[in-house]
Amino acid sequence: MKIRSSFIVVTLLIGLISGCATTQKQSSVMNQLYDGRPVNSLKVADAPKTEQEAIERGDVAMRAQNYDLALFEYIRSLEFKPAQYRDKTFYTIGRIHQMRENYTLSEKAYYMALKENPNNIEVLQQLGTNYSKQGDLEQGKSFFIRAINADQLRLNSRYTLPRETKDVETVNALSLDDKSPISAYMGLGIIYDMKSSHTVAQAFYKRALKIQPKSSKLLLNIGYSYYMSGDYTEAKRATLAALEIDPNNLRAQNNLALIYLGHGKIQRALNVFMQQMKDYEALNNVGYFLLIEGHPDKAIPYLQQAIDKKPSYYKAANENLERALAEVKAQASQ
């Protein structure tokens, strides 16, 4: 049944685009990348006369959130030869599929885009993001580096990013403008943080901040990187800057509390937690983070207070208290 409906769709498409120069290979692209509803339900206009006209029709359909029609029109634009925008169109098709959570087709479209233009920065950056989110950090890193190096080529820079970066001077030498791939810089920052190369990670975040100075997300990442490296002063500065831009950011508030705890300012951490949760939850959080930071003796009174505040319900605090008591006992026996 599926094969038969696909055949009907293709037959309709060939009829609709009659008058355009087509090939078996190009029709195959429609077969590979179109997954919308039947074409005869799309209210398709007469065949476009140029690649640009087909793209403009796709743009209109996108603005109207008619994604099937947009997909169909963008794919039709690929029928024209010569074509100027094939890599960009494949990228847009990939984004539509990704938005619809059809990741197989989105990846196929992205790789088709790279076949047309191996230095398409947006495609390289998107693939880096996708692989990183799937947990394939090496692939993600590779595509982020390719995106940044393609950007250096665009900017006529004499610098490129090597496979492994060990010093901040290499990162700081990279050229930037407002079109540079901010997600690639931020993605590499996250990957280097995960490898505990915090100084290099911070250099990538700061380059990204040059592209988008008012990004609370970037400031938050910088702050957390400094927190992980034990520089609580810089961590606090960056996190407060993030909160100044986005005062209701719960992650930033949570990070600020962690920074205060790392700095030994327990009451200030508790006050921050109290602003966003119940008192017994805040007390448990303080106790829990003191526990995982290696201070079970300091954690015990906060966990006991959390239990006192909510004795019939707060199971988490009881479990954390048992762990804290066990760790204190173990330390005493040693």
N, C-alpha and C positions, 0 to 999 in steps of 0.2 A: 504493500500500500504506500509506503514511504517513497519507494523508487518511482512509482507511477505518478505521485503528486509532484515530485521533483521534475519529472519529464514534462508535465503540464506547465509548470512554472517556467521552465527553460523555453518551451515552445512559445508561450506568451511573450516572453522577453524578446525573442528573436523577431516576432512580429512587431513589437513596439519600437525596436531600434532599427527597423528597416530604413535604409537610406544612409546609415552610418557605415563606415568601413569597419568590419568586424572580422575576427579570426576565431578559429576553434579554441585557441589558447585563451583569448580574451573572454569568450563565453564561459570557459572553464573557471575564470576568476569569479564570475557571477555565481556559478555553481558552488564554488568553495566558500564564498564570503557572505552570500545573502541567506539569511535564515528568518526572514520576516513572514508576515502573512501573505496569502496568495496575491500575486501582482494585480490581478483583475479587481481586487478590492481596494487598491491604493488610490484610485482616481488619478492616474498618471497622465500628465500632459503630453503633447506631441514630443517627438524625439528632439533633444537639444541639438543645436547646430555647432556648438563649440564645447571644448572642455570647461572653459570658464563658466559658460551658461549652466552646464550640468552641476558644477560646484555651487554656484549661486542658488540654484534650486534646492540643493541639499542643505545649504545654510538656512534658507527660508523654512524648510521643513523642520530643521533642528530647533529653530527659535519657537516654532509652533509645537514642539515636543512630539512631532510625528516621526518617530525614530525609524520605523520601517521604510517610510517614503524617503527619508534622508539617506538611509543606507543604500536604497535602490538608486537614488540619483548620484550619490558619490561613486558607486560602482560603475554606473553608466559613464561617468566622466573618464574612466580608465580606458574606454573603448577608442578614444581619439588618439591618433598618431600624426605628428609627434605630440607629446604631452609634456607640459612644463612642471606639473604639480603632482606627479604620481606618488612620490614618497610622502608628501604631506597628506595626500588623500588616503593612502593606506594607513597612515597614522591616525587620521580622524575616524576611519572605519574601525580600527583597533580600539579606539577610545569608546565608540558606541558599543561594541561587543563587551568591553570590560565593564562599562556602566550597567549592562544587562547581565553581568556575571557569566558571560559565555567566554571563559578564559582561554579555551582551546582556539577559538576563532580569533580572539584578540591577539594572541601570541602569533598566530599564523599571519595576520595582517601586519604586525610589527616587523616580522622577519621579511615579508615581501617589501616593506618600506626600505629596510636596510639593503636589500638586493638592488633597489633603485638608487639609493644614496647611503653608502656605509657611514657617512658622517652626519646623519640626521640627528641632531643633538636631542631633540624632544623624544625621539624613539629610543635612543640609547639610555637616556635618563629614566624613561618609563620602564624599560626592561630591567634596569638596575633596581628600581623600586619594587617591581613585581617579584623578582627573584629574592630580594632581601626579605620581603614580607613572608615569602614561602619558606624562609629559613635557609636558603641556599646563599650564604653570605659571600662565598668566593665568586660565584657567578654575578651576584649583585655588585660586588666590588669591581669586577672586571668591566661591567657595563658603565658604572659610574666613572671610572677612569677614562674609558673611551669617550664618554660624553664631555668630560672636561678637556680632554686633548683635542676633540673636534672643535670645542669652543676656542681653544688657543689658536687653532688653525684659522678660524673665522676672524679672530682678532689680530692675526699676523704676529703672534707672539713667538719668540724664539725658544720659549720654555715648554716643556711637556712634563707630565706626571708619570713617574716610573711605576712599575708593578708594586713595589714596596717603598713606602715613604718613611724615612727614619728621622728626618729633621724638619723643623718648622720653616727653615729658609726655603726649602723646595716648594712648600705650599704658598708661602708669602710672595714668591716670585711670579706666581700665576697671574695673568691679566684678567680683568673683570670689566663688565659693564652691566647695565640693568637687564640685559637679555641673557646673561650667563646662567647656567643650569643650577639654580639654588638647591634643588632637591639632591643633586649629585654631591655637592659639597656637604650638605647636611647628612646624607646617607653615609658618606665616607667617615664623617665625624662619629656617627653612631657605631660603625663597624670598628673603628680604631679604639673607641671607648670600650667596646666589648672585648677587645684584645688587650685591655689595660694600658694602651699607648695613649694616655690621657693628654699629654702635651701636644702630640700630633693631632689628636681629635679636636682639641680646643682651637688649633690653628685653622682647621677646616671650618669649624663653626664660625670663627671670626671672619673668614673670607666670605662665608655665606651672609653674614650680618652686614658686610659692605654692600651686598646686593639688595638686601631688604632690612634696613636698620631698625624698623619698628616691629620686628617679628617677635612676639612673646614666646612662640614655640622655640625659636633659636636661642633666645636668652635663657629659657628654661633648660634646654639641653646643655648650654655652657655652664650654667649653675650646677647642674647635676654632675657634670664632668669634674668640675672643681671639687664638689663634695666627695666624689669617689677617690679623688687624688689626695684628699685630706686638707685642701686649702679652703677652710671654712669662711674666711674673710671674703675671698673672691666669689665663692659660692653664694654667700648672702647677697653680695652686691648685684650679681646677675639675676638672682631670683627676685629680689625686690624690684629691679628694673622691669622684669616680666610682669610682676603684679601691678606695677604702675600703669602698664599698658592694658592689662586684663585683670582687674581687681577681683573678679569672681572665679578665677581659674583655680579649681580645687586641687589640681595636681601641683600647682605652684605653691599653694598654701601648705599642702602636705610636705613638699620638699623643704619649705622654709622651716617647718617644725623639725624635720630630720637634721637640718643644718644646725639649729639651736641645740639639739641633743648632742650632736657631734662636738659642738663647742662647749658642752657641759652646762648649757643654760636650760635646765630641765623645766623650770616654771614657765619660761617664755615659750618653750615648745608646747607645753600643756595649754597655755592660753591660745595659741594658734589653733590647736586641735579643737578646743572648746568652741571656736567660732563656727565650726562646720559640722559638728556632731554632738550627740548626747554626752553628758559628763562621764558616764561609765565607759562609753566607747573611747573617749579621749584618754581616760586613765589607763584603759587596757592598751591603747596604742603606745603610750609612753612606756609602759612596762614592757611591752613586746619588743620595741625597738632598743630599749636598754638591754634587754636580754640578748638579742642577736648581735649587739655590739660588744658583748662580752662583759656586761655588768649585771649579772643576775641578782647580786645583793641589793643594788639600787632599784632593780625592777620590782622586787617583792612588795614594798609598801604601796606602790601604785596599783599593782594587780589586786592586792587585798582591798584597797579602796574601791576598785571597780566592782568587785564581788559584793562588797557591803552596799553599794548603790543599787545593785540589781541582783540580789542573791538567788532569786527563783528562776532567772532566765539566762544570766550571762555565762554560758558554758565556756566560751573562748578564754575568758580571764582565769577560770579554774584550771583549764589545761595549761595555760601559760605559767600560772603560779606553780603547778606541780613540776613543770620543767625547770623553773627558776630554782625551786627548793632543791631539786635533784642536783643541779649544777653547783649550787653553793656547797652541798654536802660532799660532792665529788672533789671540789677544790680544797675543802677542809681536809679530806682524807689524804690528799697528795702532799 
